[in-house]
Each structure stands twice: as structure tokens, then as C-alpha cells.
Amino acid sequence: MKKFIKWIASGWMLILFFVGFFLFWEYSIPLFDIPRYILPSPSEIVLKGSADLDKLVYYTGVTALETVLGYIIALILGVGFGIAISFSSILRRTLYPFFVSIEMTPKIAFAPLFISWFGFGLMPKVIIVVLVCFFPIVLNAILAFNSLSNELTLFYQSTGASRLKTFFSIRLPAALPQCFVGFKYAAINATVGATIAEFIGSDKGLGFYISIVTGNMRPDLAFAGIFFLTVLGLTIFGFVTMMEKILIPWHISMKRINK
Amino acid sequence: MKNFIEVTELKKVFGNGEDEVHAFGPATININSGEFVSVLGPSGCGKSTLMLMVAGLLDSTSGKVEFENKVVNGPKTDIGIMFQDNTLVPWRTVRGNIELQLELRGLNLKDYQEKINNILKSVNLDDFADRFPNELSGGMQQRAAFCQAMIHDPKIILLDEPLGKLDAMTREKIRADFQKLWMVKKPTVIFVTHSIEEAVQLSNRVILITPRPGKIDREIKIDLPYPRDLQIKRSAKFTEYVNSIQEVFHKYGVI
């Protein structure tokens, strides 16, 4: 309770801003005579959206499944390749420049191809999410596992410890903060990938819902869909941030003190 | 009898072809067991390179290093090492960092708890055992790093400008700590520094290195009694040593 009051006390300006923002939105619509098929008011979005709640919740689940599956696969592949590339000079000279050059192409451009290759099901969406999430994760992981200080490297060499022991005692924990930079960036992109994949070809999910209701001149329902997408994105990002706090509390506290 | 450490015609060249940089040597040095030897020279003279080659942490281009008649080819593990930037990891407390040294060496942590407490006490860090490095001042961090480097009782301690980033007062204090611990445990110490006063205060012998490519200009035996406290530092003999070393470096245009 005390924490909650403290939170309100520190965040009151932000809360006030949001309240002001939605009030302005609500009352500027009649004020400027904006037609509801262009921009609905927040109260109308809530009202119409809640009538469609069952569908919205179901579709959120569909999109969440695609996003989370893709994200986890990208995480495993990204960290795996990241470690492999940082420990193998052959991979560093072949795979690494390959990944860097692919990073330059907008991955989402592949989406229509994947839909045409793999159909409308779950798989092409997961692949697109993996593709969007993989690169920030792998590139940050490579950076993370290559940036151990010279002094620490010499230190562990002087102990004669095995590579495996060194990896778990020093290299892995030292790499985690930079890895999480990639994880967080990928978490933001994950829902974007899933949504666009659904825009292009699907029969369920929030992206599908938004594109259908927009075509039916129902911006109120589109906004309701966007709201659920935002909640989904925030949840995933919040979960990753929470993991960061749990796994590397020393890093968070370091940042706070340095301020 | 042969010397404890024998460095013979040791030389290091980095890169090759046009990018070749002759960093150090050739140089021949002998060090006795339990001796405190300072390697003194201007920055960039290759004194850190020498230290790393002695520890087997860097390959030499030519020449050899021997410990008790055994040629070094690969990292030596019965050493403790300390750098200007400390080797404390931010995710472990002071105690945890000292334990890291033991863990990496596969030693039993339980057997060492008493020892950890003692060594922390000897450098006045006993109240900070459970603090993280980023909660400590630079001087305290270096003292913690010193405990980390010493906890396994290494026969050889390598110090690469460990006080380089500290303020004058803190340096003075930690020098005294070093001296105290060295006098008790008598490890062989190779101390790389560019502070003349520091070298004279701590060492049995100072090896003067020329500007790059570093060669040995001369060795100076410091014949002063330990512990070398303020009293000794104010003595005429101490000043004489410092002055004679200054003259050598003045000759090279370093100071």
C-alpha cells in the first residue's frame, strides 16, 4: 500500500497527462465535429469494444501464441548463434558478416513470401516473428560475449580454470546486461512482426481483426484491437524487464547508483 | 644454484611487416625467491608486456622464461595478478569476488572462510565483505582486488600499476598495506610502475627500463630496512635513490 502511494506520488504527472489526453480526445470530437467513422471517441471505443470482448480476447490469445512462440525460438537461436560466433573464428568470419548484411534488409518484406510458402496457419507467423526478433538478439549477444575486459580474461587464464567453468563463472554473467539490450529490443518488435504477418494473410488474430474492421469502416473496433495489442506488447516487454531485474539485479542497482 | 625466475634474452615484437612494433627487449633478468622487484619505466616502454610474458599470459617472440628451471610455455597458475583496472566482477560481493579466485581454482570455499576474514581485516575491509564493488571507493576496490589476488597464497605476485588510478593519499595507504602483507608472506613480487618513489619505497631491487623498445638500462639495489615508513622516506638515502633514478630518466628525455 505504501509502495502504491509512493508510486502514485512519483507518477502523478504522467497520470495527469494521460487523463488530460483522453479528456481532450473525448471532448474535441463533438467540438470539432469529427465524424465517428473517421475517429471515434474513447468512450465509444470502450463501449463498442466491450460488445466484441469475446472475440478480442480470443484473438489476443492467438496473436500472443504466435508472438511468444516466435520470441522464444528467436531467443534460443539468437543466444546459441551468438555464443557460437563469439567462440569460433571461422563463424566470426562467415556467419557474422552474413548476419550483419541481412540485418540491413527489412525482414518484414519477407512476410508475403512466407505466407505463400507456408500458408495461413500458425507457422508462417511464428517464422516472421523469429526473423524480426532473431537479429537484434544475435547481434547483441555477439557483442556481449566479445566484450569481456582484457584484465578479466588474463585473470581467469591465470587461474587455470576450464573453459566451461570460466564460461559459467565469468563470461555468461558478464554478457547478460548487453544480451538484455537485444532481448528488450526484440520484445518490442515481436508484436509488430506478428501483427503485420496477420495483416498479410490470416483468418484469426488481432492483426486480422484490425484489418477486417477497418475495411468495414469501424475505427472504434480497430482502436479496441490496437488497445489489446498494446496490452500484449506491454506484457511481453514487462516480463522481459522483470527477468532482467531477477537475473541481473546487480546491473540495475549499478545504473541507479551511477545516476 | 639457479635463480627462482630466469628471464633470458626475452623479446616481444607485435604485428609483422610494415606494422611491426618492437615492444620489448631483448632483456635478461634474474629474480630470487621472495624478492620484491619493481620494473620502472616510462609509459609505453613495454614493462606490462614483460610482466605478461613472465606470467606466460603472452607469448614472447624470442627468448625464454624459466621458473625453478622449468620453461614457461602457457599461463602460469601459481600466481596472483593485479592490474590498474581491477578484476572484481560487479555481480559478486567483495567476499564473492575473493571466492571467485578459489572457485576457478577448484579450491574448497569452506576451508578458506577464516582466511578471507583475516585478509579483509588486514586491509581494513572487514566491514565491507558483503558490499558490491560499485558501492566501494576506488581505493577500497583495489584493496579488495589485492585480497582476491593473494587469497590462494601464490608464490608469485604480479602487479601491473595497481595504484595507477588512485589519488596520492590512497596510494600511500595501500602501499603500506602491500608492504605489510609482503613482509608476512614473502611472495616473489614483480611490481610494474612508473612511480619512482613507489618503486624505491617497496622494492629490494628496481629495474630501470628505457623508452620503447624497452631494454634494461640498469638495476638498482635498494638497501634500506623494512618496513619503509615515513621516517625512511624522509631519510637522505631514500632521496638519494630517487634522485639517481630521476637522473637516468632525465638522460632519456622522459622527465
Interface residues (C-beta under 8 A of the other chain):
Chain A: S149 E151 L152 L154 F155 Y156 Q157 S158 T159 G160 A161 K165 T166 S169 I170 P173 A174 I248 W250 H251 S253 M254 I257 N258
Chain B: L52 A55 L57 P75 K76 T77 I79 G80 I81 F83 D85 N86 T87 V89 P90 W91 L100 Q101 E103 L104 R105 G106 F132 N134 E135
